[in-house]
Amino acid sequence: EVVVWVLELSSVLKTGTLRQQKPMQHLAHALDAEDMNPDDALVDLRYCEPRVVQNPTAEDFKDQTPVVIRELMLRKICCVMTLSFTGTGSSTAERKEELQALEMLLRLTLPLDVHQARLVLGKMTRGMSVKDFLVRERFLSNGIEELTEILASQVKNAVLAQVPKLFGSQLLIGNPRRLGEELFRAAELGAMGITRMQPQVVLAALLLGFAAFTTSLRGMFLIVSKEACRISTGHVPDQLLREPARVRQSIAQALYYGLPWHFYRLSLRLRNRWKEWSRRCGLCEGLKLMVLAIFWIICTPISALLVSVTKIIQAV
């Protein structure tokens, strides 16, 4: 009887009628039973053919489905990041709280400006290099979620390993990473010009090295002058962070954003603090304001000189 039941059940599966009607009805018919409870079945007869997807989309992975990957390659991505802070903070009410939180996080992790810091997203190797993410002949029981976790872990390790490069791209110390790359290129170009006896190539190498030094020096003065403006006047001019298009414009900005602009901003700052103190009329607050005023007055000429030098260097 068992053999007959198996043969009849296999014939039902082969005919395909099992997909059109309920499995328990065919099982009851195969066993010549009038009624059968589906909960009493020991085997789930609901059959579903495996799918072979040539061009998968997001809709194909909505459910947790095991995936067999024959070959998958994700190219590494090179990101060039530049962060520049104005120095005055995000106190305006127009900005969203998410942006304020992001700016605060960046200020805590990267307190100074970062210029053209390169981050490569990919698979981290033992030699501390980042390569393409390659998967071959792998079975993922948890489906695409497992692949996502693996990829996120690889990218996280790669980013953490490249964190020192971010601090090596700080403008305060002259962006030594980029400076080294530019000087290395200039040295290669100069060596090629000397070996080939081409004076114009040697001159181009010298100009490239000079441009690299001036760019590094410009970044150092920019950060120092920006912090000096923030300390002395509490405000950083927008034109300080922008390079002028012409030499005449640079000289005009150097004269205007020197002592005239600094004394104007300092007077506004002292006036606002005086109004706040006049409302409270506290002795401790008055002494504190006096000390701060003397400190700001001393820092103002220094900040004005730094801004003027920075604008002149930007014209070079």
Secondary structure, DSSP 8 states (H G I E B T S, - for coil): -HHHHHHHHHHHHHHTGGGTS-HHHHHHHHTT-S---GGG-SS----------SS--GGGGSS---EEEEEEEE--EEEEEEE---SS-S--TTS-HHHHHHHHHHHHH--S-EEEEEEEESEE-TTS-EE-EEEEEEEETTTHHHHHHHHHHHHHHHHHHTHHHHHTTBTTTT-HHHHHHHHHHHHHHHHHHHHTT-HHHHHHHHHHHHHHHHHHHHHHHHHHHHHHHHHHTS---GGGGS--SSHHHHHHHHHHTTHHHHHHHHHHHHHHHHHHHHHH--HHHHHHHHHHHHHHHHHHHHHHHHHHHHHHHHT-
